[in-house]
């Protein structure tokens, strides 16, 4: 008689267990989806930012940005790749600082 009572509770216990597993899977899949969505958004934002910076650098014709302890130096490309101007402490120092900050953050 006692084993008959236990058998009556088994389908209810199995149903509860299946519901618990399904709830945990739903929670886990939801969190994994949110995590992957954040990851994709961060990667696409970073790639977009890098593309914009590359286009801005191409538009400004900046070849390299080098930082020195004495001053910020920028190499500017001209029409011929052999000729380069070296500008130090230029009047447009804000642009140089912006490019320097951007390259540090990208690295």
Phi, psi and omega per residue, in radians:
X1 nan -0.642 -3.100
X2 -1.191 -0.669 3.126
X3 -1.206 -0.468 3.092
X4 -1.163 -0.665 3.100
X5 -1.135 -0.737 3.136
X6 -1.124 -0.634 -3.138
X7 -1.178 -0.562 3.116
X8 -1.147 -0.571 -3.119
X9 -1.451 -0.296 -3.095
X10 -1.068 -0.797 3.117
X11 -1.087 -0.643 3.110
X12 -1.171 -0.747 3.117
X13 -1.144 -0.710 3.104
X14 -1.147 -0.731 3.106
X15 -1.080 -0.747 3.103
X16 -1.109 -0.715 3.128
X17 -1.129 -0.749 3.126
X18 -1.118 -0.724 3.096
X19 -1.118 -0.679 3.117
X20 -1.137 -0.746 3.122
X21 -1.134 -0.737 3.133
X22 -1.121 -0.698 3.108
X23 -1.128 -0.738 3.113
X24 -1.125 -0.711 3.113
X25 -1.125 -0.722 3.095
X26 -1.070 -0.803 3.119
X27 -1.072 -0.788 -3.108
X28 -1.136 -0.760 3.121
X29 -1.143 -0.670 3.111
X30 -1.106 -0.789 3.113
X31 -1.144 -0.704 3.123
X32 -1.135 -0.702 3.106
X33 -1.108 -0.792 3.127
X34 -1.101 -0.703 3.136
X35 -1.136 -0.777 3.120
X36 -1.174 -0.615 3.094
X37 -1.128 -0.762 3.078
X38 -1.097 -0.748 3.137
X39 -1.077 -0.784 3.117
X40 -1.115 -0.727 3.136
X41 -1.119 -0.743 3.122
X42 -1.128 -0.759 -3.140
X43 -1.130 -0.753 -3.138
X44 -1.184 -0.666 3.080
X45 -1.100 -0.731 3.138
X46 -1.145 -0.759 3.126
X47 -1.140 -0.682 3.103
X48 -1.125 -0.767 3.124
X49 -1.075 -0.784 3.122
X50 -1.085 -0.684 3.119
X51 -1.147 -0.760 3.115
X52 -1.093 -0.754 3.134
X53 -1.139 -0.675 3.109
X54 -1.137 -0.718 3.104
X55 -1.162 -0.682 3.088
X56 -1.135 -0.714 3.102
X57 -1.120 -0.689 3.099
X58 -1.184 -0.655 3.126
X59 -1.173 -0.668 3.119
X60 -1.443 -0.122 -3.132
X61 1.035 0.744 3.098
X62 -1.558 2.275 3.138
X63 -1.614 -0.949 3.131
X64 -2.511 2.677 3.018
X65 -2.120 2.104 -3.127
X66 -2.102 2.384 3.093
X67 -1.786 2.420 3.112
X68 -2.213 2.768 3.138
X69 -1.210 -0.468 -3.099
X70 -1.498 -0.693 -3.092
X71 -2.832 2.949 3.088
X72 -1.602 2.317 -3.086
X73 -2.120 2.477 -3.136
X74 -2.320 2.310 3.008
X75 -1.630 2.276 3.136
X76 -2.006 2.241 3.126
X77 -1.356 2.434 3.006
X78 -1.889 -2.947 -3.084
X79 -1.113 -0.683 3.103
X80 -1.685 2.323 -3.099
X81 -1.176 -0.376 -3.121
X82 -1.306 -0.567 -3.115
X83 -1.515 2.216 3.094
X84 -2.370 2.428 3.041
X85 -1.696 2.493 3.078
X86 -1.980 2.051 -3.108
X87 -1.964 2.267 3.123
X88 -2.234 2.271 -3.122
X89 0.965 0.909 -3.124
X90 -1.266 2.792 3.113
X91 -1.138 -0.453 3.108
X92 -1.633 0.935 -3.095
X93 -1.109 -0.501 -3.134
X94 -1.104 -0.701 3.129
X95 -1.145 -0.727 3.126
X96 -1.101 -0.770 3.121
X97 -1.126 -0.680 3.114
X98 -1.083 -0.792 -3.139
X99 -1.149 -0.673 3.116
X100 -1.109 -0.774 3.131
X101 -1.126 -0.734 -3.134
X102 -1.101 -0.779 -3.127
X103 -1.169 -0.604 3.083
X104 -1.142 -0.725 -3.126
X105 -1.224 -0.613 3.129
X106 -1.189 -0.659 3.116
X107 -1.189 nan nan
